[in-house]
């Protein structure tokens, strides 16, 4: 295990982080829309959101990756890189979980907050925007970070479709050098540092936000 | 006969007379309101009218429907039968525009304050004037500061609800409702969640509000407050008005056994 190889693995870790960050940001946007659809009074939107969430939560990420990887060229005649496929899969998959996070965060706001803002003459949308969502976002941050951590770990699956991130690099180095344990050991350590760091950040934010409210 | 008819056909009330008529017209008129949740019958035909400047106290045991009645007035609850008219507007939960108009005219103060925890006192107060009435920020804050000063809370303008005592929270909540310049204030057991030593500051604020001529409907068990400012006390029992009258009538000479029991219970 040379330093160059460790550096290579670190570069792979950065790629994984980048894709996951993009995935979670896009996932938040999509997940937020899904959660609003879920909470709306329009039955069709409600059902669509529910079906989407259940489909993505109740099927393996690996299969979703394959379906997107092979499906895009067949269905839409688009040839894309593994990077794009990984990002799309991460976004779609995480949005389903994030929708649930937002839904329960909004549902967790006391009914009295709605009463108070309605009684002051605010409309439903104004109440949501100025009263409910600012509070719900705070509640949602710790579970969102958990979601990020679990996504970072499952991003290793994307190595199977040929996306060159840390796990893919590790398997490449391993097959070239036939040194299983130190390569995988270092890889695991890098994952651990990233995930542990994020978890700590999560619990720090949780404490900070509690006082802030 | 002839001359009379002539007078009638040409009669137009003057502006002053119209003003007089408007004033004597009840600002809130509740007629035959029934409400039920499934099998649970909460209100069984309530009739109340409140004139401008009147203070009406509603009391009764828990479960008698007093909070529900109050929440029907600004459409936080729906009702199945009857009508509620606020300032000439019929409260009907299906007509969103009407509901918002009614809510602009009616302020409510809750038992649990329901302040917005993510906003400081001044933002709590200015949110609705700015978003609903589109008052600009500076003006809204000036008005809020004026109201806070009247409440004796000038130094708390930047405080978040979590750092306020119960009494301060409730006074900020009253200020928040007043900032919309309502015609009527509703109070839903405003002192029930307070520690005993904080009840007085909230009641004092309410008394001074009443003395300034605010029309108020107050659900409370604070009979001292009722004696001091109420024009009318309504005793609600199991969804009907069992008895109503001036504080003197009700305290000194209650007609119903249940009213007597209730008053004995509360006053001792």
Interface residues (C-beta under 8 A of the other chain):
Chain A: X110 X112 X113 X115 X116 X117 X118 X119 X120 X121 X122 X123 X126 X130 X131 X134 X135 X138 X212 X213
Chain B: X71 X74 X76 X96 X100 X103 X104 X106 X107 X108 X110 X112 X114 X115 X116 X117 X118 X127 X128 X131 X132 X160 X162 X176 X177 X180
